[in-house]
Amino acid sequence: MIPCRVYSSIPAICLRLEDFEYSLISLPFPLMTRTAGMNAAVRAVVRMGIYIGAKVYFIKEGYQGLVDGGHNIKEATWDSVSSILQLGGTAIGSARCMDFKDRAGRLKAACNLVMHSITNLCVIGGDGSLTGANQFREEWSDLLKDLVKDGESKQHSHLNIVGMVGSIDNDFCGTDMTIGTDSALHRILEVVDAITTTAQSHQRTFVLEVMGRHCGYLALVTGLVSGADYIFIPESPPEDGWEDEICKILMESRNRGVRLNIIIVAEGAIDKYGKAITSEDVKNVSFLFFQTKDVQKAMNEGQFDAAIQLREFYSLNVLKFCNLRVCFILYVAQTGFRIGIMNVGAPAAGMNAAVRAAVRCGIKEGHSMCVIHDGFEGLGKGEVSADLIYPFFYSFTIILYSLFLLLIALEGVLQLTGGRGDFEELCIPMCIIPATISNNVPGSDFSIGADTALNTIVETCDRIKLSASGTKHRVFIIETMGGYCGYLATMSGLAAGADAAYIFEDHFTMRDLQANVEHLTQKMKGSVRRGLVIRNENCNSNYTTEFVFNLYSEEGKGVFDCRKNVLGHMQQGGCPSPFDRNYSSKLGAKSVQWISEQLKKCYRQGRVFANSEDTACLLGMRQRALVFQPLHSLKDQADFQHRLPKVQWWLKMRPLLKILAKYRASYDISELEGHLEHVRK
């Protein structure tokens, strides 16, 4: 799961936290039962509604249940959503409803809402579902006039609606990411990774068709993170003669010794004349040269009236730079500079994707790309080579001052820039890419590897909770990594439905621990009889995982028993998630482009001399934008003793974790509130 802020967007957003009754409606659209993450939204809506003192109702089977009423509208309780967090699909059901398209059906739906005094509606759906919700809102006053002969009821004079977009295609305007998209990318990448070994063993070309009748997001990102040779998306039709181009690309790659090729086709791919390009078409073209396997992801998709324009132009450019056909065609004699790439510190999933993108984009820019082995130690020993990147490069002697470093370590680069006054060889452009599972780098909201580690933790928590299905009254104490940074513990606790998450940044005392034990004791007396407690490894030197385990075990005697799990280095391993592959590829490509620009600016009289503060930067993500920040500006933002940023955005999610675990807490939503915007505008 992508660790990101959630934004809601429908044709009219109006949410009032009043003491009215709320309903949660899971609306019918073909992908509804396959869009992962919707149950997490259902759980959060129910518990937050109850928390503010409102009655919350399930409306089962979508609009059909709203029209039919009766047993389809049922009051939700806190415990009724306790076991749905990790489930796919929708726990309250979804169904197609032709009745709601007619005014008579919408009149019945309005009557059922009025009968239950429901004046606020939470809608989870795609374009058709949210468009229907907006039409329902616009007609509300007229519908009430038909229902109430004496005029409009003041209590029901308005219908407030908030929408959450659920679609694996990521094809809805007004939001950067829709519910289900990240899970869909995970499934696609699993298929790609699984067929890679087969393709390499048998020298095959695989054609993979993914969903996206009008939106090529899934195909585009899949192509970027899987190293595909070619992609077809509806937003960017290929030029005439694409058949010959594909055959040429495949032939050139095989002549270079490449044993596999992957072509990604979006379901709605078209040529420049609007004619459909199917995976079968691509297979038949490539079959002229190779034995081809056709792998299709059979997925359904609802109608979408207008094509969505491509939202990730930069991703498309990165894909072109990283694509084999671009890099090897442009491997002409190097006329640029030598750029060194070095990894520093513990491993983080996704680092190889950054190296790959940096190398190939550097070659495209005309530079010689070199690797520095074993971090700073290897740099000191001069262990630099280009052989591991592309074996056809000639051998040459590497001189330290001819290298331009792409580094992944804040403190190390600060030391290097501090030595510029004594060593002119260090007067070179330097760029840091944040790569650590701890997500504790100042100047960036996200670090490479953090998403993969978070996925691993949540998956493990889900399995551990499932193991307790046959054993009641059990509490699990889980220790996560992260150094002094509580990002992994907090976000995994929120995603896995933890009862408590102990971190260094949110100081706690023995009284807090005792209160948590008492809270779990009361919980075990209800219908939910298992608990989950997450502890960051360095949250407190005295209240260790062993201490917390012993405390809970002792205080819970006769009510629950405890088990503890230290996840360890498994959080650093595994295949990188789609988010980490995508994110790191962008960072790798963009960093080399920035270094190329700096080299040109700083090149004078046959050498590079870069000693200004803005020539040593960190490339990070700030509020969804990739920005370069001079390292000197980050000094005041960092706690170097604990390796922490002084301000961390995710700490504002802590109260939500407590609220969803049934604690009383104050949750500030001021930053989540924005101007109301009609999508039609």
N, C-alpha and C positions, 0 to 999 in steps of 0.2 A: 504494500500500500504506500501511495505517495504521501510523505508527511507534509501536507500543505493546508493553508487556511481554506475554509469553506465559504463560498460565495453563492448567494441565491439569486436567481434571475427568472422572472416571469413577466408577461405583458402588463402587469401592474402589481408592484410590491407594496403591500400595506400591512404591517404587523404591529398590533397593539398588545402590549402585555397587560391586559385588563383582566378582571375576574369574570370573564366570560367563559363559556364552555368551548372547548376546542375539539376538532375532529381531525383524525389522521386518515387520509384517503390514499390508497395505493392504486394509481390509475392504470387503465389497461393500455398497454402498447406491446407489440410482439416481443420486445427484448426484456420485458419486465421481469420475468422469472429467471433470467440469466444475468441480470445486472447485479454484480456483487457489491456489497456495501449498503444496500438499501435497508436491511434490517438494523444496521447500526444507526441509520438516520431515524428509523421508527423508534428505536429504544431511546434515543436522545430526546426526541420530541415528546414522547410520553412522560419521561421522567422530569424534563424541564417544565412541562406544563403542570404536572402535579406539584412540582417544587414552588411554582408561583401561586399556587392555590386555585388552579382551574380544574374543572372536570375535563378529562380527555376521553374521546371515543374512538374506537376502531370502526372504520367503515370498510367492511370486507368486500372483496371482489370488485373493487374499483367503482366506476360510475354505475355499474349494474347494481351493486349493493346499495348505492345512494338512491337509485330510482326505486328499487324494490323495498327498501326499508326493512322493518321487522327485525328479525334476528341478525341481520347483516350490520346493524348499528349497535355496538356493544361497548359499554364503558370499559376503559383500560385501567389496569392497576399497576402499581410499581413492580410487583413480582411477575406480572404477566409477560414482561419483556426481558426477564433475567437470562434466559437461555437462548436468545436469538442472535446475539452479537456476532458470532463467528459463522452463522449460517448464510448460505447463498440464497438467491431468490427473494421472495417477500413472504413473511410469515402471515400477513393478513390477506393474501390472495390478490389476484388480478384477473380481469376478464374483459373481453370486448363488449361494448355496449352500443348498439345501434339506436336504442331508445333515447339516449342522451343527446343525440344529434337533432332530435325533433324538440320543438318547444314544449309539447305535451309531456315528454319525458323529463325535461328540465323543471317543469312545473311540479311534477311528483317529487323530484329531488329536493326542490325548495320546501315543499310541504314537510318532508321528512326532517329536514334541518330545523324548521320552525318548531315541529313537535318536540324535538329534543333540546330546543333553545340553543342551538349551535350557531354562533355568529362569527366564528373564525375557522378557517379551513387551511390545513397544511397539505400540499399536493406534491407528490413525487411522480414525475413522469417525463416524457419527452415533448417534442414540439406539439403534436396533436393534443396531448393531454393538457398541457398548460394553455394552449390556445382555447380549448374547451372551457377551462377554468376561467379564463378572462371573459369569454362570452357569457358565462354564468354570472359573473360579477356585474357585468354591464347591464344584464337583464334583471338584476335582483329586484330593483324597485318596481318594475312592471309586474314581475311574478308575484310580489307581495300584494299588489293591488288586486290581483285575481284571487288571492287567497283570503284577504281580509276585506270584507265589504265596507267596514267603517273607516277605511283609510289605512295608511301604513302604520305598522307597529313601531313605536320608538325603539323598543328593545332590539328589534330585528331590522332596523332601517338600513343598516349597512352590513355587507358581507366582506370581511377582511380575509385576504388570501396571501399566503406566502408559498413560493414554489421552490422545490429542489429538483434539479435536472438529473434524471437518470437515463444515461445512454452510453453504451460502450463506444460509440462512434466518435464521441467528443465533438458533436456537430451542432451545438447550440450556441447562439451568439449571446454575449453578455457574461460569459464565464470562461475562465481559462481551462478548467478541467471539470468534466462531468462525472457523476458517481458511476463507477463501473469501468471507466476507461483504463485505469492502471491495472486492474485485475485482468482485463482482456489482453493487455500487452504482456502480462505475465504468462498467460496461457499460450499466446502466440510464440513468445520466445522459448518456452518449453519445447514446443514443436520444432522450432528452428534448431535449437541446440541438440535435440534428439536425432534429427536427420543428418546433422553435420558429419557425425562419425561414419554413417553409412555412405554419405556422398563422397567423403574422402577415401574410404576403403575401395569403392567401386568406380571412382572418377565419374560421378554423375552430376547432372544439372537438375536442380529441383525448382519447380514452379509452385509458389505458395500463394494461394488466393486467400485474402482476408476480407473482413467486412468493411463496408464503406461505400454505399450506393451513391452517395452524393458528397462524401467527405473522405479525403485520403489520409487523414491523420494517422490511423493505425498502420497503413502501408508505409507512410513516410518515415515514421519513427522506427518501425520494424526494420526497414531498409537501412536506416542509419546505424542502429545498434547491433545489427547482425552482420554488417559488412556485405550487404547484397550487391550484386553486380549491376542490377537494373531494377527500377520500380516503375509501375504504371499507376497514376492517380488521376481522378477526374479533373482536378484543378489545373493540371499541367500536361495536356495531351502531347504526345511525341510528334515530331515532325514526320513528313513523308519519308518513306524508306527506313522506318524503324526496324523492319524485319532484317534488312541487310546489316544495320548497325549492331543489332544484338548478336548476329552470327559472327561478325568481325570481332566484337569484344570477347565473346566466348573462345574463339580461336586463339586470339592473342594471349589470353590468360593461360590456356592449356599449353601453348608454346613456351610459356615462362615456367612451366612445371606446376601450375595450380591444379589441384585435383578435384576441387568442387566449385560449383557455381550456384548461386541462389538468385532467383528472380521473384520479386514480390508484385502481385497484381491486386489492386483494390477491386472490390466487387463492381464498382461503378466506373471502372476505367474506360476511357473513350479516346478516339483519335481526334485530330483537329477538325474533322467533319462531323463529329458527334456520333460516329459509329462505335458500337461497343467493342472493346478489346477484352476478350475472355482469357482465362488461364489456358483453355484448350487451344486458342489461337496461338498463344505464346509457346505452348508445348509443341505444337505442330511445326512452328518455325524453327525452334532450336533442335527438334528431332532430326532435322536434315543433317546435323553435324554430330550430335551426341545422343546417347541413350538417356532419355529424360524421364523423370518421375514427376507426376502431377499430384501435389498434395493440396487439397482444398479444405478450408475451414468452413464447414456447412453451418451457416448462421442465418437467421431470419432478420429482416429489418422492415420497419414500418415505412409508410409513404412519407416523403419529404418533398414539399412542393418546389422549393427553390434551392439550387446548389449553393453550398457554403464556400466562400472564397478561402483560399489557403491561408492559414493563420501562422504557419511556422516557416516563413520565407528563409530565415536564417538556417533552420534545419535542412532545408533543401539545398542551400549553398554548401553547408558542411558535408552533406551526402555526396555532392558532386566532387568536392575536394578529396574526400576520403575514398572515393570509388576507385577501384583498380584501374579502370581504363584511363582515368585522368592522370593518376600518378605515374604510371609506367610509360605513357606516351610522352610525358614531360620530364623524363629522367635524363635529359640531355646534359651535356657537360656543365658542371656547376659554375655559375658566374656570381653567386651571392656570397654569403658568409657561412661560417660554421656555427651551428647552434647546438649546444649541449643540453641534454635532458637527464635529470637526476631525480630519483625517488629518495626521500628521507623519512626515517621513522618506521613505525609499524605498518604492516600492509593494510590496505583498504580496498574492498572490491570496487572495481571500476577504474583503477589507476592505469591498467593496461589499455583501456579504451582511450584515455587521455593521451597516453604515449603514442598510440596508433594514429590518432587524429593529428597530433602535433607533428609527427614525422611526415605524414603524407601531405599535410598542408605546407610544411616547410619545403618539401621537395617541389611542390607546385610553385612556390615562391622563388625557386632556384637556389636554395641553400643546401649545404651539406649538413645532414642531420647525424649527430653523434650521441652515443649513450655513455653515461658515466656510471660505472659499476660500483655498487656498495656504498652509495651515498657520499658523505663528506670524507669518509676514510678513503674511498676509492679516488675521490678528487685529489686528495693530498698525495696519493701514490701514483697519480697519473694513469689510472686504469680506465682509459677512454678508448672506445672503438665504435666503428660503424658497421662491423661485420654482422652483428646480430639483427640489424634492421634490414639491410638489403645486401646480399652477398656479392652483387656485381660491382659494388663500389671498389675502386682501386685503393690500395693501401697508401696511407700518408701519415706523416708525423704530426701529432697533435701538440700545439703549443698553447699553453694556458691562456695567454692573452688573446688568442684567436677564437676562444669559445664565448658564446653568449648564453647564459644559463637560464634554463626554465626549471625553477626550483620549487620544491614542495616542503618548505620549512620556514616559519616566520622568524624565529630567533636566529637561525643560521644566516639568513639573508641580511638581517639587521647587523650582524657582526661583519659580514662581508662589506656592506656599504659603509660601515664605520671605519673600515680599513682603506677606503679609497684615497685618503690623504697621504697614506704611506706607500701604497702600492698602486701605480697607475694601471696595472693589469686588471684591477678590479673595477675600473671605470668602464663598465659595460652594462647594457640594459639587463635587468633581472625581473623576472615575473614569477610570482608564487601562485600555484593552484591549490586551494584547500582540499586536502585529502586525509580524512580521519573519521573513523566511525563515531568518535565522541561528539562530533559537530560542535567543536569548541574553538573555532578559529575566528578571531575578531575580524570584522569587515565582511562577513558572509553569513547569510541566514542558513545556508546548507553547505555541507562538505561532502565530497565524494566518499562513498562508502557508508554513510550514515543510514541511508534508506535501506540498503541491503541488510545491514545489521539489525535495523528495526523490524524488517520483515522476518528475519530469523527468530528474533525474540518473540514476536507476536505469534508466529507459527508454533513455536515451542510452548508458549503459554496455552494456546488452544489445545494442543495435544495433552498437556498436563491436566488441564481442566477436564478434558474428555476422559482421562484415566480415572477421574473421580466419580464418573457417572454411576458406577456400581458400588461406590463407597461414600456414604453420606457423612456429614459432620467432619469435613477435612479442610484444613487451611494450608496453602502452599506458600512458602517463603522463597522467592526467586531473586538471585543476585545477578545484576547486569554489569557490564563494563561501562566505560565512559570517563575514567579518571575522576576528576572532581566535578565534571559536568553531568548534570542530571537529565540531559535531553532524552537519552534512550530509556531511562527508567520512567520518566513522566509520560512520554508519548506512547510507549508500549503499554503502560498502565491504563492510559485513556483508551487505547485501541482494544485491549484485552479485557476491559471491565474490572480493573483492580480495585480492591477496597482501600488500599493505601500505597503510596509510593514515596520512599524516603530518599531525599537527595541532599547534597551539600549546600546548595543555594537556599533552600528552605529549611532553616534550622529548626530542630525539634528537640524536645526534652523527654524525660522519663514520664512526665504527665501525659504528653502526647501519645507515647507508646501505650500507656495504660488505657487511655481513652479509646484508642484503636482496638485494643483487645476487648474492651467492654462493648464496643459497637459491633464487633464480629460475634460476640456471645449472644447479643440480642438478635442478630441476623440469623443465627443458626436455629433459633427457636421458631422462625417462620418457615415459609415454604422453600426458601433458597438455603441449601445446606452445604455450601462449599464457599471457600474464600480464597482470595489471591492477594498477596502482599509482595511488592517489588522493592528491592533495595539497591541503590547505586553503590558500587564497590567502595567508594571513598566518602560516603555521606557522613560518616562519623567514625572516628578512630576507636572510640570506646564501645559504641553500640554496633558491634560487628554483626555479621550475618548469623554467626553461632549464638551470639547473645540474644538477638531478636528471636531466633528459633527457640531457644530455651525459655525465654520469657513467655512467648505465645503458648508453648507446650505446657508450661506450669500453670499459667493462668486459665488455660482452656480445658484443664482436666475435668472430665465429666460432661463436657459440652462438645468439644471437638479435639481432634488430634492434628499434629503438624507434620509436614514433610518439607525439606529444603532442597533447593537445586541451585548450584553455581554453574551458570552457562559457560563461562570461560571463553576460550579462544575460538570456539565455533562461531562466535559473532563476527569474527574477522574473515572467515573463510566463505566458501561457496561461490556460486556464479553470481555476478553482479545483477542487480535488478534492472528492469527497463529504464527506470528513472535514472539510476546511476550511470548506465551506459550512455543514455542520451545526454545527460547533464555533463559528464566528463568529456564526451566527444566535442560538445560545444566549447567547453573551457579550453581543451587542448588546441582546437582550431583557432579560437579567438586570441589566445595568448601568443601564438606564433605570428599571427597577423599584426598584433600590437608590437611585438619585438621587431618585426621587419620594418615597420614604420619608424621605430626608434633608431634602428641601425642606419637608416637612410638620413635621418635628421642629424645624427651624431657623427657621421662619417666626414672627416676632414683630413686633407693632406695624406691620404693613403692609410688612415687608421681610424678606429672608433674611439671617441673619448666622450663618455657619458658620466657626468658627476653631479647632475642636478637631482633634487629629491624626487622629481616625478619620473625618473628613469628606473626606479626600483619600486614596483607596484605589486599589489595583490589583486587578482581577478576573482571577484566573488559575486554572489547573488544578493541583491538588496531589493526587497519588495518586488520580486519577480523580474528584475532587470539585472543584466550582467554589467558590472561597473569595475573600472580600474581605480584603485585607491593607493596613493603613495604610502609607503610603509611608515614614514615618519608620522603621518596623521593617525596611524593606528596605535601608536605607543600608549597614548593616554586612554585608549579604549580597552586595554588589555591588563589583566591580572596575571603577570608572568609567574608569580609564585605558584598559583594553582592552575595556570594555563587555561584561563577563562576569559571570555569577553565580559566587561563590566555590565553591559546591558544585553539581555537575551530575550528575544521576542516570545519564545515559547513559554516563559514563566507565567505569562498571562493566561495560559491554559490550565494552570494548576487548580484554580477554584472550580473549573468545570469538572475536572476529575473528581473532586470531593463531592460536588453536587450530585453527580450521577451515581456516586456510591452512598447517597442518602445522608450526607453531612450537611449541616447548615453552613453556607458560605456565601460571600458576596461576589457576584460575577459581573464585571464591568463590560458592558457591550457597546460602550460609546464608540470604540474604534471600528466596530462592525457595522455601525449605522452609516449610511451614505444617502445621497440624494435619490429620490424615486425617479425611475426612468422607465418609460414605456418602450418596450423592445421594438415596437412597430416604428417608433421614431428613428 
